[in-house]
Amino acid sequence: MKQARPAPADIERLAGMMAAMGAPQRLRIMRLLLSAHPEGLPAGEIQAELAIPASTLSHHLDKLRQAGVVRVRREGTYLWYSAETEALEALLSFLYAECCARTGAVEAGAVTKEPGMKCKR
């Protein structure tokens, strides 16, 4: 079965996500946030864990938030950050949409739809 071609706007959005995660420190932030999913972490914990100066961390978190791969919530005086797993699943689904389509080695969608692979929200 042939998959529908993604709209150009969707490809732009997904490319923006990849670009935002392309910096080494941002990729480290994403891994850390995914390890703390679904609760996430307060900014101070992220800073302490990764030894990133506060102003630099703020910049990176804002870039990730703008790209739609991180969400932020306020609890009292703390800002808590968490991975936007739905956006990451969309990115992975896009990348694997035609995985092995030419060879048929893997069923279409099996990579991102594997039982037990779904993140709790």
HUQUIWO-V190706 format. One record per run of one state. SS is the DSSP state (h for helix, s for strand, l for the rest). FROM is the first residue (numbers start at 1). TO is the last residue. If there is no record, write none. Layout:
SS&FROM&TO / SS&FROM&TO
This chain:
l&1&7 / h&8&20 / l&21&23 / h&24&35 / l&36&40 / s&41&42 / h&43&50 / l&51&53 / h&54&67 / l&68&69 / s&70&75 / l&76&77 / s&78&83 / l&84&84 / h&85&96 / l&97&121
